[in-house]
Amino acid sequence: MEIYAYKCKKCDHIHYPFRMVCKACGQNNFFEFEQVPLPKKGTLLTFTELYSLPADFMVSKMGLGIVELENKVRITGQLAIENARIGMPVVGEVEVVRRGEYDSQYGMVFREA
Ligand SMILES: [Zn+2]
């Protein structure tokens, strides 16, 4: 499974999440974006741990991190890492992060690379 970013067809700038107007060139406001899968490898920029989670998260605590991916896109994801360190290399997988009654939400879960 993949999470997609959106590449401007005019200047190649990559956006995540989707934007209606390219933030790099400003010229692209006609939805001319190409879907590209996000890379899975990146660097952990910062993180926090959450202990008061809604009941439908299937974990007792959760690490949340901001990761800069290989293409410089920054993404928030869950951390499945015991002793996270800022600057460590990580690799992500798209997994169910929240199980709902009728549907489940997918997101990126990062592990030590
Ligand atoms: Zn552009």
Residues whose N, C-alpha, C, O or C-beta is under 5 A from the ligand:
A	BS01	ZN	C8 K10 C11 H13 C22 A24 C25 G26 N28
